[in-house]
């Protein structure tokens, strides 16, 4: 056990950071206790270590601190007390209960940095997760153990979509323990209240662990929140054999905090002022999803981020896209039309979709139906642009039919109620109703056997 050493050698205080002159070895990530002159105690963490200066980030902020403040290096790293009692509980961004309930009696304490999964030990994701949302289940299927982000923008209903997924997500045909870990970063009090009410009202809270970091909480706390959430998820998945869905919102607020801390450290900025190590930092969060050979549990991640200026090439969505296995893109145009959820299926992608669909998982026609819907909708969108220039009357009968198909696809397939939970059979049934608007010979991506079985002929 390390002897706790106390210092009064603060050299500089900048934003949430304290620069301390040190005389002994201090480890990166070490927990620091700060004692103000009035006896108030605050917690911090070692952010950087050089030969004689230690940079400490203070979780409660540096207001009221001066050079007489005492700094204690504890020799410990930040750990989260975990037990199955966490289910149904609400915590703040530092892992303290805020729901009026008792403190968690821990079964163990786990480091929040987690343990990297050896690539050789990873099992390939292959099981379909039904979210009850047609645009995801039918066109961009989520697979257990996947990381599939939602790319949104300011003012779009990404939080409503996240809550709907949290309520409805399940794996078909298996009675297995399922949990949701929900972490919100930089949200308003109003949003936090809405999240809590929704979880309580729908009964989803019983199988959920919620971490809430509010907009008025310190920025450095935002860097802890997703790591605490993933530590809880790893415990439930790999110690308790549960299947865990982790929803992280909003990763843009997380990255803004990362930039704020980097600026306070006077680091050389990278793209748009974000630190050059942002890719690595995001990877330490996203790569904690997955399955491990020989373990029953799994972690599936849905990070949500709002694209600044609706720009999908912005560093945050850009780097996220490199690390994760696809993306669900929300569209302002569909939102303006009153369509919920406004998922634009054309730029959306699930790279693991093919591993989780087909006979025995969803249905044998799933892949071909998804390909055919995508092709026809893409053509319909192109024809909309053409019709806007030359007028709809200049289009051929076939083109008018495909244009109508695109409209109906948005109204009947993409659009659904905020509490509407569609099974994969419901989703594929709607798809065949739409495809049957067109002559059979137009369905070039579907085999004759499947058309014979599922195509709805007019006499039916």
C-alpha positions as CSV (number, residue, x, y, z in Angstrom):
1,X,0.0,0.0,0.0
2,X,1.5,3.3,-1.0
3,X,2.0,6.0,1.7
4,X,-0.2,9.0,0.8
5,X,2.1,12.0,0.4
6,X,0.8,15.5,0.8
7,X,2.1,18.5,-1.2
8,X,1.7,22.2,-1.1
9,X,3.6,22.8,-4.3
10,X,1.0,24.0,-6.7
11,X,2.7,26.0,-9.5
12,X,-0.3,27.0,-11.6
13,X,-4.1,26.7,-11.8
14,X,-5.6,26.8,-15.3
15,X,-9.3,26.1,-15.8
16,X,-10.0,22.6,-14.4
17,X,-6.3,21.8,-14.2
18,X,-3.7,22.1,-11.4
19,X,0.0,21.9,-12.1
20,X,1.9,20.5,-9.1
21,X,5.7,20.2,-8.6
22,X,6.4,16.7,-7.3
23,X,9.2,14.9,-5.5
24,X,8.2,11.3,-5.9
25,X,6.9,8.9,-8.6
26,X,3.3,9.5,-9.5
27,X,1.3,7.3,-11.9
28,X,-0.9,8.3,-14.8
29,X,-4.6,8.1,-13.8
30,X,-3.8,8.1,-10.1
31,X,-6.6,9.5,-7.8
32,X,-5.7,12.8,-6.1
33,X,-7.4,14.3,-3.1
34,X,-7.5,18.1,-2.9
35,X,-7.9,19.8,0.5
36,X,-8.8,23.5,0.5
37,X,-7.8,25.9,3.4
38,X,-11.4,25.8,4.7
39,X,-11.2,21.9,4.9
40,X,-13.3,21.3,1.8
41,X,-12.2,18.1,-0.1
42,X,-12.3,17.6,-3.8
43,X,-11.2,14.7,-6.0
44,X,-8.9,14.8,-9.0
45,X,-7.0,12.5,-11.3
46,X,-3.4,12.7,-12.7
47,X,-3.7,13.6,-16.4
48,X,-0.1,14.0,-17.3
49,X,3.3,13.4,-15.7
50,X,6.6,15.0,-16.7
51,X,10.0,14.9,-14.9
52,X,9.0,17.3,-12.2
53,X,5.5,18.5,-12.9
54,X,2.2,16.6,-12.5
55,X,-1.0,17.8,-14.2
56,X,-4.1,17.1,-12.2
57,X,-7.7,17.5,-13.5
58,X,-10.1,18.5,-10.7
59,X,-13.6,17.0,-11.0
60,X,-15.4,19.6,-9.0
61,X,-13.6,22.6,-10.6
62,X,-10.8,24.8,-9.2
63,X,-13.0,27.7,-7.9
64,X,-11.6,28.8,-4.5
65,X,-8.3,27.0,-4.9
66,X,-5.0,28.8,-4.4
67,X,-1.3,27.8,-4.1
68,X,-1.8,27.0,-0.4
69,X,-4.2,24.1,-1.3
70,X,-2.9,20.7,-0.2
71,X,-2.6,18.0,-2.8
72,X,-2.6,14.3,-1.8
73,X,-1.5,11.5,-4.2
74,X,-3.3,8.4,-3.1
75,X,-1.6,5.7,-5.2
76,X,-5.0,4.4,-6.3
77,X,-6.7,4.6,-9.7
78,X,-10.4,5.4,-10.2
79,X,-12.5,2.4,-9.6
80,X,-16.3,1.8,-9.8
81,X,-18.0,-0.3,-7.1
82,X,-20.1,-2.8,-8.9
83,X,-22.8,-5.3,-8.0
84,X,-26.1,-6.5,-9.6
85,X,-27.9,-4.0,-7.3
86,X,-26.9,-1.4,-9.9
87,X,-29.8,-2.4,-12.1
88,X,-32.7,0.0,-11.6
89,X,-30.4,2.7,-10.2
90,X,-29.5,6.2,-11.4
91,X,-26.0,7.6,-10.9
92,X,-24.3,10.9,-11.6
93,X,-21.3,11.3,-13.9
94,X,-18.9,10.3,-11.1
95,X,-20.8,7.1,-10.3
96,X,-22.5,8.3,-7.1
97,X,-26.2,7.4,-6.7
98,X,-28.6,10.3,-7.3
99,X,-31.9,8.5,-7.1
100,X,-32.3,8.8,-3.3
101,X,-31.5,5.1,-2.8
102,X,-28.7,3.7,-0.7
103,X,-25.0,3.4,-1.7
104,X,-24.2,0.3,-3.7
105,X,-22.7,-2.5,-1.5
106,X,-20.0,-3.6,-4.0
107,X,-19.3,-7.1,-4.9
108,X,-16.0,-5.8,-6.3
109,X,-14.3,-2.6,-7.5
110,X,-13.2,-2.4,-11.1
111,X,-10.8,0.1,-12.7
112,X,-12.8,2.3,-15.1
113,X,-10.2,2.1,-17.8
114,X,-11.3,-1.5,-18.4
115,X,-9.2,-4.3,-19.8
116,X,-8.6,-4.4,-23.5
117,X,-10.1,-7.5,-25.2
118,X,-7.4,-9.6,-26.9
119,X,-8.4,-9.7,-30.6
120,X,-7.8,-13.4,-30.7
121,X,-10.3,-13.8,-27.8
122,X,-13.1,-11.9,-29.6
123,X,-16.0,-13.9,-30.9
124,X,-17.6,-12.7,-34.2
125,X,-21.0,-10.9,-33.7
126,X,-23.7,-13.0,-35.4
127,X,-27.0,-12.7,-33.5
128,X,-29.8,-10.3,-34.6
129,X,-31.0,-7.7,-32.1
130,X,-34.6,-6.6,-32.8
131,X,-35.0,-2.9,-32.0
132,X,-38.6,-2.8,-33.3
133,X,-37.7,0.0,-35.7
134,X,-38.1,-1.0,-39.4
135,X,-35.4,1.3,-40.8
136,X,-32.9,-0.3,-38.5
137,X,-34.1,-3.9,-38.4
138,X,-34.9,-4.2,-42.1
139,X,-32.2,-2.1,-43.7
140,X,-29.3,-1.6,-41.1
141,X,-29.6,-4.5,-38.8
142,X,-28.0,-4.3,-35.4
143,X,-26.0,-7.4,-34.3
144,X,-25.1,-8.5,-30.8
145,X,-21.6,-7.3,-29.9
146,X,-21.6,-4.6,-32.6
147,X,-20.9,-0.9,-32.2
148,X,-23.3,1.1,-34.4
149,X,-23.5,4.8,-33.9
150,X,-26.3,7.2,-34.6
151,X,-25.2,10.3,-36.5
152,X,-27.7,13.1,-35.7
153,X,-27.8,16.9,-35.7
154,X,-29.1,19.6,-33.5
155,X,-32.9,19.6,-33.1
156,X,-33.4,16.0,-34.4
157,X,-35.1,13.4,-32.2
158,X,-32.0,11.3,-31.5
159,X,-32.8,11.1,-27.7
160,X,-36.3,9.9,-28.4
161,X,-34.9,7.2,-30.8
162,X,-32.3,6.2,-28.1
163,X,-35.1,5.8,-25.5
164,X,-37.2,3.8,-28.0
165,X,-34.3,1.4,-28.7
166,X,-33.6,1.1,-24.9
167,X,-37.3,0.1,-24.3
168,X,-37.7,-2.3,-27.3
169,X,-34.4,-4.0,-27.9
170,X,-34.4,-7.8,-27.5
171,X,-32.9,-10.9,-28.9
172,X,-35.5,-13.3,-30.4
173,X,-36.3,-16.8,-29.3
174,X,-34.0,-16.8,-26.3
175,X,-34.8,-16.3,-22.6
176,X,-31.6,-14.6,-21.6
177,X,-30.8,-11.8,-19.1
178,X,-30.8,-8.5,-20.9
179,X,-29.8,-5.1,-19.5
180,X,-29.4,-1.5,-20.8
181,X,-26.6,0.8,-19.6
182,X,-27.6,4.4,-20.5
183,X,-25.0,7.2,-20.2
184,X,-25.9,10.8,-21.0
185,X,-23.2,13.5,-21.2
186,X,-23.6,17.3,-21.0
187,X,-27.4,17.1,-21.1
188,X,-29.8,19.7,-19.5
189,X,-31.8,19.1,-16.3
190,X,-34.9,19.0,-18.5
191,X,-33.5,16.3,-20.7
192,X,-32.3,14.3,-17.7
193,X,-35.8,14.5,-16.2
194,X,-37.3,13.3,-19.4
195,X,-35.0,10.3,-19.6
196,X,-35.7,9.3,-16.0
197,X,-39.5,9.7,-16.4
198,X,-39.5,7.6,-19.6
199,X,-37.5,4.8,-18.0
200,X,-39.8,4.8,-15.0
201,X,-43.0,5.0,-16.9
202,X,-42.3,2.2,-19.3
203,X,-40.8,-0.1,-16.7
204,X,-37.4,-0.2,-18.6
205,X,-35.7,1.2,-15.4
206,X,-35.8,-2.3,-13.8
207,X,-33.3,-3.7,-16.3
208,X,-31.3,-0.4,-16.7
209,X,-28.3,1.3,-15.2
210,X,-28.3,5.1,-15.8
211,X,-25.4,7.5,-15.6
212,X,-26.3,11.3,-16.0
213,X,-23.7,14.0,-16.5
214,X,-25.5,17.4,-16.6
215,X,-24.5,20.4,-18.7
216,X,-23.6,22.3,-15.5
217,X,-21.4,19.5,-14.2
218,X,-17.6,20.0,-14.6
219,X,-16.3,19.2,-18.1
220,X,-13.7,16.7,-16.8
221,X,-16.5,14.6,-15.3
222,X,-17.8,14.1,-18.8
223,X,-14.6,12.2,-19.6
224,X,-15.4,9.8,-16.8
225,X,-19.1,9.1,-17.6
226,X,-18.8,6.8,-20.6
227,X,-16.0,4.8,-18.9
228,X,-18.0,4.3,-15.8
229,X,-21.0,3.1,-17.9
230,X,-18.8,0.7,-19.8
231,X,-17.2,-0.6,-16.6
232,X,-20.7,-1.4,-15.3
233,X,-21.6,-3.0,-18.7
234,X,-18.4,-5.2,-18.6
235,X,-19.3,-6.4,-15.1
236,X,-22.9,-7.3,-16.1
237,X,-21.8,-8.9,-19.4
238,X,-18.6,-10.8,-18.5
239,X,-19.2,-11.5,-14.7
240,X,-23.0,-12.0,-14.7
241,X,-23.4,-13.4,-18.2
242,X,-25.9,-10.7,-19.3
243,X,-26.4,-9.3,-22.7
244,X,-25.9,-5.5,-22.4
245,X,-26.9,-2.7,-24.7
246,X,-24.9,0.5,-24.0
247,X,-26.3,3.8,-25.2
248,X,-24.0,6.8,-25.0
249,X,-25.4,10.3,-25.8
250,X,-24.0,12.7,-26.8
251,X,-20.4,11.9,-27.8
252,X,-20.1,15.4,-29.3
253,X,-20.3,16.8,-25.7
254,X,-17.6,14.3,-24.7
255,X,-15.3,15.5,-27.5
256,X,-15.9,19.1,-26.7
257,X,-14.7,18.4,-23.1
258,X,-11.7,16.6,-24.5
259,X,-10.9,19.7,-26.5
260,X,-11.4,22.0,-23.5
261,X,-9.0,20.0,-21.4
262,X,-6.4,19.9,-24.2
263,X,-6.6,23.7,-24.6
264,X,-6.1,24.1,-20.9
265,X,-3.0,22.0,-21.2
266,X,-1.8,24.2,-24.0
267,X,-1.5,21.2,-26.4
268,X,-0.9,21.7,-30.1
269,X,-4.4,21.4,-31.6
270,X,-5.3,19.0,-34.4
271,X,-8.2,19.3,-36.9
272,X,-10.6,22.1,-35.9
273,X,-8.9,22.5,-32.5
274,X,-9.5,18.9,-31.3
275,X,-6.5,17.1,-29.8
276,X,-4.5,14.9,-32.2
277,X,-5.1,11.9,-29.9
278,X,-8.9,12.1,-30.2
279,X,-9.0,9.0,-32.5
280,X,-7.2,7.0,-29.9
281,X,-9.3,8.3,-27.1
282,X,-12.6,7.5,-28.8
283,X,-11.2,4.0,-29.7
284,X,-10.7,3.3,-26.0
285,X,-14.4,3.8,-25.5
286,X,-15.8,2.2,-28.7
287,X,-13.6,-0.9,-28.6
288,X,-15.0,-1.9,-25.3
289,X,-18.0,-3.4,-27.2
290,X,-17.9,-7.0,-28.3
291,X,-18.1,-10.7,-27.4
292,X,-15.5,-12.9,-25.8
293,X,-15.0,-16.6,-26.7
294,X,-16.2,-18.8,-23.8
295,X,-18.2,-16.0,-22.2
296,X,-22.0,-16.0,-22.4
297,X,-22.5,-12.2,-22.1
298,X,-22.0,-9.5,-24.7
299,X,-21.7,-5.7,-25.0
300,X,-23.5,-3.9,-27.9
301,X,-22.9,-0.2,-28.2
302,X,-25.0,2.6,-29.7
303,X,-23.1,5.9,-29.4
304,X,-25.1,8.9,-30.4
305,X,-23.4,12.1,-31.7
306,X,-24.8,15.4,-33.1
307,X,-22.8,16.5,-36.1
308,X,-21.8,20.1,-35.7
309,X,-23.3,22.1,-38.6
310,X,-24.9,18.9,-40.0
311,X,-21.4,18.1,-41.4
312,X,-20.7,14.3,-41.7
313,X,-17.1,15.1,-42.5
314,X,-16.6,16.9,-39.1
315,X,-13.8,15.2,-37.1
316,X,-16.2,13.6,-34.5
317,X,-18.4,11.6,-36.9
318,X,-15.5,11.1,-39.3
319,X,-13.2,9.4,-36.6
320,X,-16.2,7.6,-35.1
321,X,-17.0,6.1,-38.6
322,X,-13.5,4.7,-38.8
323,X,-13.7,2.9,-35.5
324,X,-17.3,1.6,-35.5
325,X,-19.1,-0.9,-37.7
326,X,-21.4,1.5,-39.7
327,X,-23.7,4.3,-38.8
328,X,-27.4,5.2,-38.6
329,X,-27.8,8.7,-40.1
330,X,-30.8,10.9,-39.2
331,X,-32.1,13.3,-41.9
332,X,-33.2,16.9,-41.3
333,X,-35.2,16.7,-44.6
334,X,-37.3,13.7,-43.3
335,X,-37.7,15.4,-40.0
336,X,-39.2,18.5,-41.8
337,X,-41.7,16.2,-43.5
338,X,-42.9,15.0,-40.1
339,X,-41.4,11.5,-40.4
340,X,-40.3,9.8,-37.2
341,X,-37.8,8.3,-36.9
342,X,-36.1,10.4,-39.6
343,X,-33.6,7.7,-40.5
344,X,-32.0,8.2,-44.0
345,X,-31.3,4.6,-45.1
346,X,-29.1,5.6,-48.0
347,X,-26.0,6.9,-46.2
348,X,-26.8,4.6,-43.2
349,X,-24.9,1.3,-43.1
350,X,-24.5,-1.7,-40.8
351,X,-21.3,-3.5,-41.7
352,X,-22.2,-6.6,-39.7
353,X,-25.8,-6.8,-41.0
354,X,-25.1,-9.9,-43.2
355,X,-23.8,-11.8,-40.2
356,X,-27.0,-11.4,-38.3
357,X,-29.8,-12.0,-40.9
358,X,-31.1,-14.8,-43.0
359,X,-32.8,-18.2,-42.4
360,X,-32.8,-19.1,-38.7
361,X,-31.9,-15.6,-37.6
362,X,-34.5,-13.3,-39.3
363,X,-36.0,-14.7,-42.5
364,X,-34.6,-16.2,-45.7
365,X,-35.8,-13.2,-47.8
366,X,-34.3,-10.5,-45.6
367,X,-31.1,-9.8,-47.5
368,X,-32.7,-9.6,-51.0
369,X,-35.6,-7.5,-49.7
370,X,-33.2,-5.0,-48.1
371,X,-31.1,-4.8,-51.3
372,X,-34.2,-4.3,-53.5
373,X,-35.7,-1.6,-51.2
374,X,-32.4,0.2,-51.2
375,X,-32.1,0.2,-55.0
376,X,-35.7,1.3,-55.6
377,X,-35.6,4.1,-53.0
378,X,-32.3,5.4,-54.3
379,X,-33.7,5.5,-57.8
380,X,-36.9,7.2,-56.4
381,X,-34.8,9.9,-54.7
382,X,-32.9,10.6,-57.9
383,X,-36.2,10.9,-59.8
384,X,-37.4,13.4,-57.3
385,X,-34.6,15.7,-58.3
386,X,-35.3,15.1,-62.0
387,X,-39.1,15.8,-61.5
388,X,-38.3,19.1,-59.7
389,X,-36.4,20.2,-62.9
390,X,-38.5,18.8,-65.8
391,X,-41.9,18.3,-64.0
392,X,-43.5,15.0,-63.1
393,X,-45.6,14.8,-66.3
394,X,-42.3,14.4,-68.3
395,X,-41.6,11.1,-66.5
396,X,-42.4,7.7,-67.9
397,X,-45.1,5.5,-66.3
398,X,-42.4,3.3,-64.7
399,X,-40.6,6.4,-63.3
400,X,-43.9,7.7,-61.9
401,X,-44.4,4.4,-60.2
402,X,-40.9,4.4,-58.6
403,X,-41.5,8.0,-57.5
404,X,-44.7,6.9,-55.8
405,X,-42.8,3.9,-54.2
406,X,-40.2,6.3,-52.7
407,X,-43.0,8.4,-51.1
408,X,-44.8,5.3,-49.7
409,X,-41.5,3.8,-48.5
410,X,-41.0,6.9,-46.3
411,X,-44.6,7.1,-45.1
412,X,-45.1,3.4,-44.4
413,X,-41.7,1.7,-43.9
414,X,-39.5,4.4,-42.3
415,X,-42.3,6.3,-40.4
416,X,-43.7,4.6,-37.3
417,X,-45.0,5.6,-33.9
418,X,-42.7,6.5,-31.1
419,X,-44.2,3.6,-29.1
420,X,-44.7,1.3,-32.1
421,X,-42.7,-1.9,-31.7
422,X,-42.6,-3.9,-35.0
423,X,-41.4,-7.4,-35.1
424,X,-39.0,-8.4,-38.0
425,X,-42.0,-10.2,-39.6
426,X,-44.0,-7.0,-39.5
427,X,-41.2,-5.1,-41.1
428,X,-40.7,-7.6,-43.9
429,X,-44.5,-7.8,-44.4
430,X,-44.6,-4.0,-45.0
431,X,-41.6,-4.3,-47.3
432,X,-43.4,-6.9,-49.5
433,X,-46.6,-4.7,-49.6
434,X,-44.5,-1.9,-50.9
435,X,-42.5,-4.0,-53.4
436,X,-45.8,-5.4,-54.7
437,X,-46.7,-1.9,-55.9
438,X,-44.3,-2.7,-58.8
439,X,-44.5,-5.4,-61.5
440,X,-42.6,-8.6,-60.6
441,X,-40.1,-8.1,-63.4
442,X,-38.9,-4.8,-61.7
443,X,-37.7,-6.7,-58.6
444,X,-34.4,-7.7,-60.2
445,X,-32.6,-8.3,-56.9
446,X,-35.0,-10.9,-55.6
447,X,-35.0,-14.6,-56.7
448,X,-38.0,-16.1,-58.5
449,X,-38.5,-18.6,-55.6
450,X,-38.8,-15.7,-53.1
451,X,-41.1,-13.7,-55.4
452,X,-43.3,-16.8,-55.8
453,X,-43.5,-17.2,-52.0
454,X,-43.9,-13.6,-50.8
455,X,-45.0,-11.3,-53.8
456,X,-48.5,-10.0,-53.2
457,X,-50.3,-10.4,-56.5
458,X,-53.3,-8.2,-57.1
459,X,-55.8,-11.1,-56.8
460,X,-54.6,-11.9,-53.3
